[in-house]
Structures are given as structure tokens and as C-alpha cells.
């Protein structure tokens, strides 16, 4: 059984959404690909208007954002440790 959210790649999702944009009804696309209308609308919210080239940039930005969040979290821990060390009486 495939894990949740991995049935279609992001590139495939963009192609499916292009079909809807080109006039094929959402219901017909749902039948063709075996997904619910809610799924198509959720994809449209997330990927609507994206081109395949923009998808790569989105992935890069998400990866950079995750890396920066990790750095901020580590710095916050370091600051807490330093505050604790400074507050102790020697």
C-alpha cells in the first residue's frame, strides 16, 4: 500500500491540474485518475498556477526554509544553555 500523499508526483499533479485548466471537468479528471474532487481542489490550492520549472524553485525554497528553521532552533537552545551557565553563581 502506498503511503499517504505519494500516489502522484508533484509534476504529475501539475499536469492533472493543467487538464482542468484546459476545460476538462473536475469530475471527469477525478474519474480518469481515481482521486476525489476534494483532492483536486486541495492540489489546486497548493499547486495552482505553478509551472514545472517553478516547482523546482519551490522545493529549493522549502529545503532552505527547513535548514534555516533548524539553525534558529539550535541557536535558541545554545542561548538557553548560555543563560543558565551565566546565571549560576561560581
Order of alpha helices (4+ residues) and beta strands (2+ residues): alpha-alpha-alpha-alpha
